[in-house]
Amino acid sequence: MAYVGQRMSERAVMAYEDGEKPLSKWTKSDIVELVLEKRNDFDEKELNKYNKESLKAFLTCSSWHHTGSYFNNTDFYSLDEDFIELSKDEIVEVLNNRMSESKKAKETKKEEKLQKCFITYVEWEGTRKHPKAVDREAYGIIKGNWVHTEYGNKSLNGKYVHIVKEFDKAPRGTAQIFKNIEKGLR
């Protein structure tokens, strides 16, 4: 396999030249421009009202190529010829559905509650031959299946992390600790 520098294979370079690229490289304006080239019944203003996530409906995974110095497999995307051939009404329906799904997902993420808590956990010290379990305590914020503390993140799925108490607001004298943890969550 021939490589161009340490970035990508020669075939990946050829795919770029043919208009294919990884999903992360597609911009909203790239997709809009491509659709406008193929369809004259859409206008730019009409397509720009949709977010990038919705407009990805126009793309399909068309190939994969090796990229990076570790020969990663990267999916490349191009225009979905079957989708672009659908009627305008069918395309608009799909775009509207995808738009509402992405809005719901965004709202769900916003609603994810961050719960303040006090935990105990076990941390292992010593050597591999002579490990020693040390009990630790920390204030933390629960997000999903993780507790974020000022000393690092701990999984709630493990058997060594225990939530001792949950708080609606920071206990007296701990407000700065929780503020520091929240900064790390952003």
N, C-alpha and C positions, 0 to 999 in steps of 0.2 A: 504494500500500500504506500503510495507516495503522499507526502505531506508538504504543504506550503508553509514553511516556517514551523512553528509549534502550535499554530492556531487551528488549522483544519486540513482535511484531506483535499486532494485535487478535485474529487467528485463533489465535495461540499462547495468548493469555489464555483464549479460548473453549475451547481444547483442555484446558487445566488445569481449567477448570470442569467439563468432561465426564469428568474422571478420567484424562486422558492426561498424561504428563510425560516428560521426558528420562530415560534409564536411570540417570544419575547421581543423580537426585532420588528414585528408588525406594529405600526402606529395606526391610530384611528384615521388619520388623513391618508395613509397608504391604502387602507381598505376602501375608503370612500372614493378615492381616485380610481382604483381598480374597477369598482362597481360602475362608476360613471362612464368608464371606457367601454364596458360591455352592455350597459343598459341605458337607453335614452329616455325611459319613462320615469326615472328618478331624477331629482335635482339635489344639489349639494346641501341646501338648507334642510331638506326633508331627511336626508341620511344623518346629518350632524346632530339631530335631536336625540339620536341613540348613543349610548355609551359604547366604549370599545369592546366591552365584554359581550354586548348584544351583537355588535357587528362581526364578531368572530364566527358567527353562523355562516358567513360567506366563505370561510376558509375550511380546508380539509387537510389532514395529514397526508402528504403525498410521497414522502420518502424519509429515510434517516441516513445520517452520515456521521463519520467519526470527526470529533472536534476536540480541541485541547491536547495538552501534552500527555494525558493519560488515556487517550483513545476513547473518550466518552461517546456514547451513542446519543445523538441529538435528532429529534424529530423536526422535519422541515415541512412547512405548510405552503399551500398555494390556493388559488381560487377554486372553490368547489363548483365545478361545471354543472353538476346536476341541480344544485341549489339555485344557481343564477338563472337556470332555465325555467324555474317555477313561475307561476303568474305573480303579478305584483301584489295582489291581495294575499296570496299564500305567504309570500316573503314578509310582508308587513305584519301578518299575524304571528309568524315565528319571531320576528324582531320585537314585537310588543310583549310576547310571552317571556322572552329572555330578559327584557328590560324590567318587567315586574318581578321576575325571579331574583334578579341581581339587587333590586331595591329591597326585597324581603330579606335577603341574606345580609345586606348592610344593616338593616334595622335590627335583625336578630343579634348581630355582632355588637351593636351599640347597647342593646338591652342586657348583654352578658354582665351579670352582677359581680362586682368585686367585693369579697367578704373579708373583713379584717379578722384576724385570729391570733391565738397564742398556741404554739406547737411545741412538742418535745420530739426529738429525733435522736437516732444513734449515729455516731460518726466513728469510723474505724481508724485507729492510730496504730503505731508500732510497725513491726516488720511483717513480711509475709509469713515467716515461720512463727512469729509471736504477735498475732494481732490482738488488739485491745479495744473493746467497745466502750466508747465514752458517751454518756448521756448529755445532750445539749438542749437548750431551750431558746426560742426565738419568737419574736412577733413576725407575722407574715400576712400576706394577702392571697386569698384563694382565687385562682382564675382557672376555670376548667378543672383538670385533674392535677393541677400543680399548685404548690404553695410557694410564693415568691418571698424570700426573706432578704435581709440585708447581707446575709452570708452566702447567698446563692439560692438556687431553685431546688425544691424537693418534690418528688412525685408522690401523690397521694395513693398510688397503686402499690407502693412498697409496704412491707410489714414493719418498718422501723420508724415511720412517721405517724404521729398521733396528734390530732387536734384536741387540745385541752379545753379551749373556750373560744367562742365566736363573739364578736363585738359589733354593735350597730354603729358605734362611733369610737374613735381612739380613746383608750383609757387615759386618765390624767398623766401627763408627763411623757406620753409616747407619740404625740402628734408629729414631731419631726422625724421619728423613725419611719412612720407610715408614709410621710411625704417623700422621703428618700427612696423607699421601695417603689412608690408610684412613679417616680421619675424613671426608674429602671424598666418599668412596664411599657413606656411609650416607645 
